[in-house]
Amino acid sequence: MAKKSIKIGIWGIGRAGWGMHIDNELKLFPDEFELTAVCDILPNRLEEFQKMYPNVKIYQDSEEFLNDPEIELVSVAVPSLLHKECTIRALEKGKYVFNEKPVALSMEDAMAIKAAEEKHPGKLFFRHNRRFESCFNHIREIIQSGLIGELYQVKLCRHNFDFRADWQTLISCGGGQLNNWGPHLIDQALQFLDAPVESVWSDLKCIAARGDAEDHLKILLRAENGRVADIEISGGVALSSPNYVIYGTKGSIISEDEQDIKLKYIHPDYVIPEISSSPDTPPRGGSFTGIKPRWVRKTIMTEPECGWFPDQIYHHLYLAIRENVPFPVKSSQAYEVVRITSIVKQQNPQFLAAKK
C-alpha cells in the first residue's frame, strides 16, 4: 500500500529551514513528505529558492501561506524571537506544527504555546533532533544494559572557538548558545537524569563571539535521584573536551567525537569482595585493600541498536501523524527544557533581553 505523503510548508528558508529541514532531512523521505510551499520575508531568498524548486509555491505574506488549504504541516523555522507567534498562528489555522528549537525564549511564551496546544491536541511537535543522535542513543543503550553499573554523573560538551558575528550572537535577536545548542544538550541531560531536576547552577560568559550574547555556558543540574549533569557549550574553547563523559558505579564511558565510544568497566563475572572499612593505620605501600578489579577496556564504533540518527526526525514525525505512533519528544519534556533555560537566564540577568 502506497504511503500517503504529508504536504508540508516551511516557514522561514534560512540556514535552518532551507539548509537543514529541506536539504538535509526532508530529501531523505520523499515518499512521506511533499514540499508544497515556503514562506519568507526576503524576496531575493524566495527568488533564489524558486529557481531551484520551481514546483514549490512561494509566499512572502504569512497569512496567505497559512491559508493555503494544501498545506497540512507547517515547519516553523523562523528566527527564535518569532517561534511563539508563528507556532500559535499555525495551530489556530488547524495545521500540524513542527516547532524548531528553542521552543520559546521564556516560560511565559512556552505556556502561551501550551495553551494553544491544548486547544488543538495532537497537532504540535517539537524539533529536538539531537534526541536522535546515534552516540547519545548508543550510550543510553549501554547504560540500560547495566554494564557500567548505576549512572551517577554525565558531562556533555560541545566546544569550538569561533569569532561568530551573525544574529545568533545578539541578545536583542534571541541569540546566544543557551538558545542555540542549549536546548539540545539540556534535553539530552534530562534523559540521562531520568528524574525531576531539584537544583540548577549556571554561569554564562561572552568569550569570542562579536555580539553581546553568551557564547560560553556552564550548567549543573542535580536530579532528585542524585544524578548530576554537567553541561558545557562554548564558542571560546581552543582545545575541546570529549562530547560525552559518563560515570557509573562499575565503569565509565567516553566519546571524544561521537564516532567511537571508549569503555572501561568491571568484568561482569568479577565478584566485588565484601569488606568493611577500618580505622587502623593503612599500610606503608601498595594498595589500601589489595583488591584489584578485573577491568575490561575497549573501543567500539557508534552503532546503536535502535538505528537512530538526527536527520531521521522527520520520519518519526510522519509515523506520529499518519500512523499514530507516539513521537519520542513529548511536549512536557520540551517545556521542561524551556523551564531550565529560563532559570539559567534569571541566574545570569546580564544576558537577559531588555523588556519592551
Secondary structure in CASP SS format (residue, H / E / C, confidence):
PFRMAT SS
TARGET T0000
AUTHOR 0000-0000-0000
METHOD secondary structure of the structure
MODEL  1
M C 1.00
A C 1.00
K C 1.00
K C 1.00
S C 1.00
I E 1.00
K E 1.00
I E 1.00
G E 1.00
I E 1.00
W E 1.00
G C 1.00
I C 1.00
G C 1.00
R H 1.00
A H 1.00
G H 1.00
W H 1.00
G H 1.00
M H 1.00
H H 1.00
I H 1.00
D H 1.00
N H 1.00
E H 1.00
L H 1.00
K H 1.00
L H 1.00
F C 1.00
P C 1.00
D C 1.00
E C 1.00
F E 1.00
E E 1.00
L E 1.00
T E 1.00
A E 1.00
V E 1.00
C E 1.00
D C 1.00
I C 1.00
L C 1.00
P H 1.00
N H 1.00
R H 1.00
L H 1.00
E H 1.00
E H 1.00
F H 1.00
Q H 1.00
K H 1.00
M H 1.00
Y C 1.00
P C 1.00
N C 1.00
V C 1.00
K E 1.00
I E 1.00
Y E 1.00
Q C 1.00
D C 1.00
S H 1.00
E H 1.00
E H 1.00
F H 1.00
L H 1.00
N C 1.00
D C 1.00
P C 1.00
E C 1.00
I C 1.00
E C 1.00
L E 1.00
V E 1.00
S E 1.00
V E 1.00
A C 1.00
V C 1.00
P C 1.00
S H 1.00
L H 1.00
L H 1.00
H H 1.00
K H 1.00
E H 1.00
C H 1.00
T H 1.00
I H 1.00
R H 1.00
A H 1.00
L H 1.00
E H 1.00
K C 1.00
G C 1.00
K C 1.00
Y E 1.00
V E 1.00
F E 1.00
N E 1.00
E E 1.00
K C 1.00
P C 1.00
V C 1.00
A C 1.00
L C 1.00
S C 1.00
M H 1.00
E H 1.00
D H 1.00
A H 1.00
M H 1.00
A H 1.00
I H 1.00
K H 1.00
A H 1.00
A H 1.00
E H 1.00
E H 1.00
K H 1.00
H C 1.00
P C 1.00
G C 1.00
K C 1.00
L E 1.00
F E 1.00
F E 1.00
R E 1.00
H C 1.00
N H 1.00
R H 1.00
R H 1.00
F H 1.00
E C 1.00
S H 1.00
C H 1.00
F H 1.00
N H 1.00
H H 1.00
I H 1.00
R H 1.00
E H 1.00
I H 1.00
I H 1.00
Q H 1.00
S H 1.00
G C 1.00
L C 1.00
I C 1.00
G C 1.00
E C 1.00
L E 1.00
Y E 1.00
Q E 1.00
V E 1.00
K E 1.00
L E 1.00
C E 1.00
R E 1.00
H E 1.00
N C 1.00
F E 1.00
D C 1.00
F C 1.00
R C 1.00
A C 1.00
D C 1.00
W H 1.00
Q H 1.00
T H 1.00
L C 1.00
I H 1.00
S H 1.00
C H 1.00
G C 1.00
G C 1.00
G C 1.00
Q H 1.00
L H 1.00
N H 1.00
N H 1.00
W C 1.00
G H 1.00
P H 1.00
H H 1.00
L H 1.00
I H 1.00
D H 1.00
Q H 1.00
A H 1.00
L H 1.00
Q H 1.00
F H 1.00
L H 1.00
D C 1.00
A C 1.00
P C 1.00
V E 1.00
E E 1.00
S E 1.00
V E 1.00
W E 1.00
S E 1.00
D E 1.00
L E 1.00
K E 1.00
C C 1.00
I C 1.00
A C 1.00
A C 1.00
R C 1.00
G C 1.00
D C 1.00
A C 1.00
E C 1.00
D C 1.00
H E 1.00
L E 1.00
K E 1.00
I E 1.00
L E 1.00
L E 1.00
R E 1.00
A E 1.00
E C 1.00
N C 1.00
G C 1.00
R C 1.00
V E 1.00
A E 1.00
D E 1.00
I E 1.00
E E 1.00
I E 1.00
S E 1.00
G C 1.00
G E 1.00
V C 1.00
A C 1.00
L C 1.00
S C 1.00
S C 1.00
P C 1.00
N C 1.00
Y E 1.00
V E 1.00
I E 1.00
Y E 1.00
G E 1.00
T C 1.00
K C 1.00
G E 1.00
S E 1.00
I E 1.00
I E 1.00
S E 1.00
E C 1.00
D C 1.00
E C 1.00
Q C 1.00
D E 1.00
I E 1.00
K E 1.00
L E 1.00
K E 1.00
Y E 1.00
I E 1.00
H C 1.00
P C 1.00
D C 1.00
Y C 1.00
V C 1.00
I C 1.00
P C 1.00
E C 1.00
I C 1.00
S C 1.00
S C 1.00
S C 1.00
P C 1.00
D C 1.00
T C 1.00
P C 1.00
P C 1.00
R C 1.00
G C 1.00
G C 1.00
S C 1.00
F C 1.00
T C 1.00
G C 1.00
I C 1.00
K C 1.00
P C 1.00
R C 1.00
W E 1.00
V E 1.00
R E 1.00
K E 1.00
T E 1.00
I E 1.00
M E 1.00
T C 1.00
E C 1.00
P C 1.00
E C 1.00
C C 1.00
G C 1.00
W C 1.00
F C 1.00
P H 1.00
D H 1.00
Q H 1.00
I H 1.00
Y H 1.00
H H 1.00
H H 1.00
L H 1.00
Y H 1.00
L H 1.00
A H 1.00
I H 1.00
R H 1.00
E C 1.00
N C 1.00
V C 1.00
P C 1.00
F C 1.00
P C 1.00
V C 1.00
K C 1.00
S H 1.00
S H 1.00
Q H 1.00
A H 1.00
Y H 1.00
E H 1.00
V H 1.00
V H 1.00
R H 1.00
I H 1.00
T H 1.00
S H 1.00
I H 1.00
V H 1.00
K H 1.00
Q H 1.00
Q H 1.00
N C 1.00
P H 1.00
Q H 1.00
F H 1.00
L C 1.00
A C 1.00
A C 1.00
K C 1.00
K C 1.00
END
